């Protein structure tokens, strides 16, 4: 490559990157997962529109798998352990047994409705069985949902990539005769157990190293943290285990440990994750041939309806009922099973393996992801409200972000008071925050001042608090409780439980008048 060619490549790459970032902003304002517009950028660049030719399925598979590793490491680093630790059992069952149920039901539908042979039908069922957390949270992040619901969807989507990839590899490399079910189960168990063990071990090694080795520059800590996640992915792959589960667990271990410069690490990981998503979806948009997609529309709709209306609900019902998950939450988890990057990447595996009819499978998967993301994504907020998990006009929760003060072993919390919050009108003294938490600064109308105990909070204020890791959770609960029910939150029995939705404004209004809602006497 000459210097002039390099300039052209960088110019094209930078332009595509900026166009994709603009597309992400547009998707956010439209309430759509950004993956749709990233895919559109790739399709526009492709041979049927602007003429850029790309049909290397092997490169797409390799680069796509590497991008998934970065996305899963970022997912683990930004997932709170407190949000998922109580959900590991249901999420694990849904990500393993649920995937198996979904594969069988979807494959049966494809076999009966489309006349596919069982090999291709099982392959298609495995490809579309993985959910995409990034697509879900791009739509749900502004909704006041219980944390246990979002935590369950997040944990499931982090864990179910590994079983689906293993199944697709098994079905892609199998000849005409499918392997015995016992062999498949043993293979999946080995890859998951060994991959999880390697991810945990590498994560713990990374924690020990980053705590005790002083690096010469702050910017090296984020690189080292993400690097340990990539090492876990590669080590598991070299051992013929699941690199995906290893990457996610290593990130989960590293992200929930008291490491230096955690805020910088999180920001770097999120940027790397976005870059991987943009590159992945644009590449996948380039890979498909738009003129071939109309023929895949009807099969994609048929398989998608089986997946959405039968396979997903049956798997959720069978896996979550033993854990006594309420039916409303089960219905939402079922509808929130959006498909994203993983199914399209997995669509390249049978092409590389030389499976007959695999190009048609890729087209079906691509169209299925686009159509059903358009159906499910924009309707998720309405479904949440219809099920009573999020009501129109419900008070928004206090949003708390943390930046660590590593030397002092303290956390700096920023609290934004949204309109309608019951924190409005409360004094600093009436907050009764657990010691040694203090409100150090208030930003109001673009001015800052140091509050005293008599300072009255207002909607629109931004508060800066210094607390310690030992009382941070209690501090957040107290802020959440007062935000929901006002200064008498404790008297009304409000504990600030993050797993409960914010109250309806009418209920909050009753509490402010001194009338206890739901009490007698």
C-alpha positions in Angstrom: 0.0 0.0 0.0 1.4 3.4 -1.0 1.1 6.5 1.1 -1.5 7.9 -1.2 -3.6 4.7 -0.9 -3.3 4.9 2.9 -4.6 8.4 2.9 -7.6 7.3 0.8 -8.3 4.4 3.1 -8.1 6.6 6.2 -10.3 9.2 4.6 -12.9 6.6 3.7 -12.7 4.9 7.2 -12.9 8.2 9.1 -15.9 9.4 7.0 -17.7 6.0 7.6 -17.0 6.3 11.3 -18.4 9.9 11.6 -21.4 8.9 9.5 -22.0 6.0 11.8 -21.8 8.2 14.9 -24.3 10.6 13.3 -26.5 7.6 12.6 -26.2 6.5 16.2 -27.5 9.9 17.3 -30.3 9.8 14.8 -31.3 6.2 16.0 -31.3 7.4 19.6 -33.7 10.3 18.8 -36.0 7.9 16.8 -36.0 5.3 19.6 -34.4 2.7 17.4 -31.4 0.4 18.1 -28.4 2.0 16.3 -27.5 -1.4 14.7 -30.2 -0.8 12.0 -28.6 2.4 10.8 -25.1 0.9 11.0 -26.2 -1.9 8.8 -27.8 0.7 6.4 -24.4 2.5 6.2 -22.8 -0.8 5.1 -25.5 -1.6 2.6 -25.2 1.9 1.0 -21.5 1.5 0.7 -22.0 -1.9 -0.9 -21.7 -3.0 -4.5 -25.4 -2.4 -5.3 -25.3 1.3 -4.3 -21.9 3.0 -4.1 -20.1 0.0 -5.6 -17.7 -1.1 -2.8 -17.3 -4.9 -3.3 -16.9 -7.1 -0.3 -17.8 -10.8 -0.3 -15.1 -12.4 1.9 -17.1 -14.5 4.4 -13.9 -15.8 6.1 -12.7 -12.3 6.8 -16.1 -11.3 8.0 -16.2 -14.3 10.4 -12.8 -13.6 11.8 -13.2 -9.9 12.1 -16.7 -10.3 13.4 -15.6 -12.8 16.1 -12.8 -10.4 17.2 -15.3 -7.5 17.4 -17.7 -9.7 19.5 -14.8 -10.3 21.9 -14.3 -6.5 22.4 -18.1 -6.0 22.8 -18.4 -8.8 25.4 -15.4 -7.5 27.4 -17.0 -4.0 27.4 -20.3 -5.6 28.4 -18.7 -7.3 31.4 -16.8 -4.2 32.4 -19.9 -2.1 32.5 -22.2 -4.7 34.1 -22.8 -4.2 37.8 -22.3 -7.4 39.9 -25.0 -6.3 42.3 -27.5 -6.1 39.4 -26.9 -9.7 38.2 -25.6 -11.8 41.1 -29.1 -12.7 42.3 -30.1 -13.4 38.7 -27.3 -15.8 37.7 -29.4 -18.9 38.2 -32.4 -17.9 36.1 -30.2 -16.1 33.5 -28.0 -19.2 33.3 -30.9 -21.5 32.7 -32.4 -19.2 30.2 -29.1 -18.9 28.3 -28.5 -22.6 28.2 -31.7 -24.7 28.4 -33.7 -21.8 26.9 -31.4 -21.7 23.9 -31.9 -25.4 23.4 -35.7 -25.1 23.5 -35.6 -22.1 21.2 -33.4 -24.0 18.7 -35.8 -27.0 18.6 -39.0 -25.0 18.3 -37.6 -22.6 15.6 -36.1 -25.5 13.7 -39.4 -27.4 13.7 -41.2 -24.3 12.4 -38.6 -23.8 9.6 -38.9 -27.5 8.7 -42.7 -27.5 8.6 -43.3 -24.1 7.1 -40.3 -23.7 4.6 -39.6 -27.4 3.9 -36.0 -27.1 5.0 -34.1 -30.3 5.8 -33.4 -30.8 9.4 -29.7 -30.0 9.1 -30.4 -26.5 7.7 -33.4 -26.0 10.0 -31.4 -26.7 13.1 -28.6 -24.5 11.9 -31.0 -21.6 11.3 -32.6 -22.2 14.7 -29.2 -22.0 16.4 -28.1 -18.9 14.5 -31.2 -16.8 15.5 -31.4 -18.0 19.2 -29.0 -15.4 20.6 -30.3 -12.1 22.0 -28.6 -8.7 21.9 -28.3 -6.6 25.1 -27.0 -3.5 23.3 -30.0 -3.4 21.1 -32.4 -3.8 24.1 -30.8 -1.1 26.3 -30.5 1.4 23.4 -34.3 1.5 23.7 -34.9 0.9 27.4 -32.3 3.1 29.0 -34.8 6.0 29.6 -37.5 3.8 31.1 -38.0 3.4 34.9 -37.9 -0.4 34.9 -37.1 -2.6 37.8 -33.4 -3.5 37.9 -34.1 -7.2 38.2 -35.8 -7.1 34.8 -33.1 -5.2 33.0 -30.5 -7.2 34.9 -32.0 -10.5 33.8 -32.1 -9.5 30.1 -28.5 -8.2 30.4 -27.2 -11.3 32.1 -29.0 -13.6 29.7 -27.7 -11.8 26.6 -24.1 -11.9 28.0 -24.3 -15.7 28.6 -26.3 -17.0 25.7 -23.9 -16.0 23.0 -21.6 -18.8 23.9 -24.0 -21.7 23.7 -25.4 -20.5 20.3 -21.9 -20.1 18.8 -21.0 -23.6 20.0 -24.2 -25.1 18.4 -23.6 -23.2 15.1 -20.1 -24.5 15.0 -21.3 -28.1 15.7 -24.0 -28.0 13.0 -21.8 -26.2 10.5 -18.9 -28.7 10.7 -21.2 -31.7 10.9 -21.6 -33.7 7.7 -25.0 -35.0 6.5 -25.4 -37.0 9.8 -25.8 -34.8 12.8 -23.8 -35.7 15.9 -25.5 -37.5 18.7 -27.3 -35.2 21.2 -25.1 -36.6 24.1 -22.0 -35.5 22.1 -23.5 -32.0 21.6 -24.3 -31.6 25.3 -20.8 -32.8 26.3 -19.2 -30.4 23.9 -21.3 -27.5 25.1 -20.6 -28.3 28.7 -16.8 -28.5 28.2 -16.7 -25.2 26.3 -18.8 -23.4 28.8 -17.1 -24.8 32.0 -13.5 -24.4 30.7 -14.3 -21.0 29.1 -15.9 -19.7 32.4 -13.0 -21.0 34.5 -10.4 -19.3 32.2 -12.3 -16.1 32.2 -12.6 -16.0 36.0 -8.9 -16.9 36.5 -7.6 -14.4 34.0 -9.9 -11.8 35.5 -8.5 -12.4 39.0 -4.9 -12.3 37.7 -5.7 -9.0 36.1 -7.1 -7.6 39.3 -4.1 -8.7 41.3 -1.7 -7.3 38.7 -3.4 -3.9 38.3 -3.7 -3.4 42.1 -0.1 -4.0 42.8 1.8 -2.9 39.7 2.2 0.9 39.3 2.0 1.8 35.6 3.9 4.9 34.3 0.8 6.5 32.8 -2.9 6.7 33.6 -3.8 5.8 30.0 -2.2 2.4 30.3 -4.6 1.2 32.9 -7.6 1.0 30.5 -5.5 -0.6 27.9 -4.2 -3.2 30.4 -7.8 -3.9 31.7 -9.2 -4.5 28.2 -6.1 -6.4 27.3 -6.7 -9.0 30.1 -10.2 -9.5 28.7 -8.8 -10.2 25.2 -6.2 -12.6 26.7 -9.1 -14.5 28.4 -10.9 -14.7 25.1 -7.8 -15.9 23.2 -6.7 -18.4 25.9 -10.2 -20.0 25.9 -10.2 -20.2 22.1 -6.8 -21.8 22.1 -8.1 -24.5 24.6 -11.1 -25.1 22.2 -13.4 -23.6 24.9 -15.8 -20.7 24.7 -13.8 -17.4 24.3 -17.1 -15.5 24.4 -18.0 -16.5 27.9 -14.4 -16.1 29.0 -14.3 -12.6 27.7 -17.6 -11.6 29.4 -16.6 -13.1 32.8 -13.1 -11.7 32.7 -14.7 -8.2 32.1 -17.3 -8.8 34.8 -14.5 -9.7 37.3 -12.3 -6.7 36.3 -15.2 -4.2 36.2 -16.5 -5.0 39.6 -13.1 -4.9 41.4 -11.6 -1.8 43.1 -9.1 -1.1 40.3 -7.2 2.2 39.8 -8.8 4.7 37.3 -12.1 2.8 36.9 -13.9 5.7 35.4 -11.2 6.1 32.7 -11.3 2.4 32.1 -15.1 2.3 31.7 -15.0 5.2 29.3 -12.3 3.6 27.2 -14.1 0.3 27.1 -17.4 1.9 26.0 -15.5 3.7 23.2 -13.9 0.5 22.1 -17.2 -1.3 22.3 -18.9 1.4 20.1 -16.0 1.2 17.6 -16.3 -2.6 17.4 -20.1 -2.4 16.9 -19.8 0.2 14.2 -17.1 -1.8 12.3 -19.0 -5.0 12.8 -22.4 -3.8 11.5 -21.0 -1.8 8.6 -18.9 -4.8 7.5 -22.0 -7.1 7.7 -24.0 -4.6 5.7 -21.3 -4.7 3.1 -21.4 -8.5 3.0 -25.0 -8.9 2.0 -26.2 -8.3 -1.6 -29.3 -6.1 -1.4 -30.8 -7.5 -4.7 -30.9 -10.9 -3.1 -32.8 -9.8 0.0 -36.4 -9.5 -1.3 -36.5 -13.3 -2.0 -35.6 -13.9 1.7 -38.4 -11.7 3.1 -41.2 -14.2 3.3 -39.0 -17.0 4.8 -37.5 -14.5 7.3 -41.0 -13.3 8.4 -42.2 -16.9 8.8 -39.2 -17.9 10.9 -39.3 -14.7 12.8 -42.9 -15.1 13.8 -42.2 -18.7 15.0 -39.3 -17.3 17.0 -41.2 -14.3 18.5 -44.6 -15.9 19.2 -43.6 -19.5 20.0 -40.0 -20.3 20.5 -39.1 -17.3 22.8 -42.2 -17.4 24.9 -42.0 -21.2 25.4 -38.3 -21.0 26.4 -39.0 -18.1 28.8 -42.0 -19.8 30.4 -40.2 -23.2 30.8 -37.0 -21.6 32.3 -38.3 -18.8 34.5 -41.5 -20.3 36.0 -39.5 -22.5 38.4 -37.8 -19.3 39.7 -41.3 -17.8 40.4 -40.6 -14.8 38.1 -44.0 -13.0 37.7 -45.8 -13.5 34.4 -45.6 -9.8 33.6 -41.8 -9.9 33.8 -41.7 -13.1 31.8 -43.8 -11.5 29.1 -41.5 -8.5 28.9 -38.4 -10.6 28.8 -39.9 -12.7 26.0 -40.7 -9.6 23.9 -37.3 -8.0 24.7 -35.4 -10.8 23.0 -34.0 -8.6 20.2 -31.6 -10.1 17.7 -28.5 -8.1 16.7 -24.8 -8.7 15.8 -24.3 -12.3 16.9 -26.9 -13.9 14.5 -25.6 -12.1 11.5 -22.0 -13.0 12.4 -23.0 -16.6 13.0 -24.6 -16.6 9.5 -21.1 -16.5 8.1 -20.0 -19.7 9.8 -21.9 -22.2 7.5 -20.7 -20.2 4.5 -17.1 -20.6 5.5 -17.7 -24.3 6.3 -19.2 -24.8 2.8 -22.7 -25.8 3.9 -25.0 -26.0 0.9 -27.7 -23.2 1.0 -25.8 -21.2 3.6 -25.9 -18.0 1.5 -29.7 -18.1 1.6 -29.5 -18.7 5.4 -27.4 -15.5 5.8 -30.0 -13.5 3.8 -32.8 -14.9 5.8 -31.0 -14.0 9.1 -30.2 -10.5 7.9 -33.8 -9.7 6.9 -35.1 -11.3 10.1 -32.9 -9.1 12.3 -33.8 -5.9 10.5 -37.6 -6.6 10.3 -38.1 -7.8 13.9 -35.8 -5.2 15.4 -38.1 -2.6 13.7 -41.1 -4.4 15.2 -39.9 -5.1 18.7 -37.5 -2.1 19.3 -39.9 0.8 19.1 -42.7 -1.1 20.9 -40.7 -2.1 23.9 -41.6 1.1 25.9 -45.3 0.6 25.2 -45.1 -3.1 26.1 -43.4 -2.2 29.4 -46.2 0.3 30.2 -48.9 -2.1 29.2 -47.5 -4.8 31.5 -47.4 -2.3 34.4 -43.6 -2.4 34.6 -43.3 1.3 33.5 -46.2 3.7 33.5 -46.6 6.8 31.4 -45.7 9.9 33.5 -44.0 7.8 36.2 -41.4 9.8 38.2 -38.0 9.3 36.8 -35.4 7.9 39.1 -32.4 9.8 40.4 -29.5 9.0 38.1 -26.2 8.4 40.0 -22.8 8.0 38.4 -19.6 7.3 40.3 -16.0 8.4 39.7 -13.5 6.9 42.1 -11.2 8.8 44.4 -8.6 6.0 44.5 -6.2 7.6 46.9 -8.9 8.3 49.5 -10.8 5.1 48.9 -13.9 7.2 48.3 -16.5 7.6 45.6 -17.6 10.9 44.1 -21.3 10.7 43.2 -23.2 13.0 40.8 -26.9 13.3 41.3 -29.3 15.0 38.8 -32.7 15.9 40.3 -35.3 15.4 37.4 -38.5 17.3 37.1 -41.2 15.9 39.4 -38.8 14.4 41.8 -39.8 14.5 45.5 -36.3 15.7 46.3 -37.5 19.2 45.2 -38.1 21.3 48.3 -36.1 19.0 50.7 -33.2 20.5 52.7 -29.8 19.0 53.0 -30.5 18.2 56.7 -33.7 16.4 55.8 -31.8 14.1 53.4 -30.3 12.4 56.5 -27.6 10.7 54.4 -25.5 8.0 56.1 -22.2 9.2 57.6 -19.7 10.1 56.4 -21.5 11.0 53.1 -21.5 14.8 52.5 -23.0 17.0 49.8 -20.0 19.0 48.7 -21.3 21.1 45.8 -24.5 22.1 44.0 -24.8 23.2 40.4 -27.9 25.3 39.8 -28.7 27.5 36.8 -25.1 27.2 35.5 -23.7 28.5 38.8 -22.1 26.5 41.6 -22.1 26.9 45.4 -21.3 25.0 48.5 -24.5 24.1 50.4 -25.1 24.1 54.1 -27.6 22.1 56.2 -30.5 24.6 55.4 -30.0 24.6 51.7 -33.2 23.7 49.9 -32.9 21.4 46.8 -34.7 22.2 43.6 -35.6 20.3 40.4 -32.8 20.6 37.9 -30.0 20.8 40.6 -26.9 18.7 40.2 -25.4 17.5 43.4 -21.8 16.3 44.0 -21.5 14.0 47.0 -18.4 12.3 48.5 -19.1 8.9 50.1 -17.3 5.7 50.9 -17.7 2.2 49.2 -19.1 0.9 52.5 -22.1 3.2 52.6 -22.5 4.0 48.9 -25.4 1.6 48.4 -27.2 2.9 51.5 -26.6 6.5 50.2 -28.1 5.7 46.8 -31.1 4.0 48.4 -31.8 7.0 50.6 -31.6 9.4 47.7 -33.9 7.1 45.7 -36.3 6.8 48.6 -36.6 10.6 49.1 -36.8 11.1 45.3 -39.8 8.8 45.3 -41.7 9.8 48.4 -40.2 13.0 49.8 -38.7 13.8 53.2 -41.1 11.3 55.0 -40.1 8.4 52.8 -39.1 6.2 55.7 -42.4 6.8 57.4 -44.2 5.7 54.3 -42.2 2.5 54.2 -40.2 3.5 51.1 -36.7 1.9 51.2 -35.4 3.0 47.8 -35.3 -0.6 46.5 -33.8 -0.4 43.0 -35.8 -3.5 42.0 -39.1 -1.6 42.4 -40.4 0.9 39.8 -40.9 4.5 40.7 -44.5 5.3 42.0 -47.1 6.8 39.9 -47.3 10.6 40.2 -50.7 10.5 41.9 -49.4 8.2 44.6 -46.5 10.5 45.1 -48.8 13.5 45.3 -50.9 11.9 48.0 -47.8 11.2 50.1 -46.7 14.8 49.9 -49.9 15.9 51.6 -49.3 13.7 54.6 -52.0 11.2 53.6 -50.4 7.7 53.9 -51.1 5.7 50.8 -52.4 2.3 51.5 -52.4 2.7 55.3 -55.1 2.8 57.9 -55.3 4.2 61.4 
